[in-house]
């Protein structure tokens, strides 16, 4: 299922983004990252293996500039809150909607002057069962 990859592509396609998002955790330097959070759930499962799911994700940004983080995460929040479609590249999911569950907020300031801000969201999608290939 390629949902997180397509969501990351959508974030990176936002015009005038000063930083590119990556999957996984933040780097030791200035970075923007998208990763799953616990608590995702299957809302309904059908006899054919298709399921409606609610997936939790977090977008984190690390920088020494609070203003840059604020500008980036509010831009991402605005774009994602208006997202009406997101296409799978392999037909593994159908996008329903995204809800921003927490607006950008400060999470950390370390002793080297790095700020970390977070943005949380939930995505509702339908996941199609993948064919199991013979080994």
C-alpha angles and dihedrals in degrees: 000000000000102000098118091048092051091046090051090049089052091052091049090050093060107118119254096009107166092204136034122235122232134191117256133025129340120276125238088258133048107316148151119217140181121204140157122262128210120262101060112147145192107242097187135357123203131210092253093058095258113134139189109226138186109211126194120215138172130208113204130186128193122196142133088238115078089189093056091049091048093049093048099044094045089050090051091046092052094049095046094046088059095043110130101170141021120177127214114229091214103032093252097129144020117217118231107169148311126232121196103225097182125021116225111299138170115260106169148006115190129202091261093060099258115145122202120200126183137208119192129201144170123218125200113208141157112236120207119213113253119229114254110233121215111251 
